[in-house]
Amino acid sequence: MAIVYLSLGSNLGDRLGYLQQATSLLNAVPEINVVSTSSFYETEPWQMESENWVVNAVIQAVTSLSPEKLLDECQRIETLLGRKREPQTKYSDRTIDIDIIFYDNMVLNTERLTIPHKLFHKRAFMMVPMLEIAQDFVHPLFKKTIMELYEELDNPEMVLLYGTRV
């Protein structure tokens, strides 16, 4: 079983509801067991033009799925929750976004999937929720803990939306 960290984000509709539904649907997959969840965080859109703020969370799960099969499940759930994927080069509003941040200590770079997430170390909205549940996790490429990476961030600001967990 692999330990994985997934980032959840939503900036359309019932943002909190989409994060909760995505977590439940992930946990309903027989090969995935959600172990821990962060609080919800609200942030300004990152590198996209939108007036809709994003609600984010990170979950820790264990899975017997391969990274590619896990990606398939994440994308299936995104589609189920109304995510529209359009060929584009820019980020856009979405009901739900599920990204694989880490899969154990694996380093993978294929056309379809990059692990660890290639922008994790630049994104406070991924890092802050992960600090709650795995601050001592060591990034397999940078060989630094999540806390050490967070301390190096240029943009560490975040707004806590609710103190409740997903």
Secondary structure, DSSP 8 states (H G I E B T S, - for coil): -EEEEEEEEE-SSSHHHHHHHHHHHHHHSTTEEEEEE-EEEEE--SSS--SS-EEEEEEEEEE-S-HHHHHHHHHHHHHHTT------SS----S-EEEEEEETT--EE-SS-EES-TTGGG-HHHHHHHHHHHTT-B-TTT--BHHHHHHT-S----EEEEEEE-
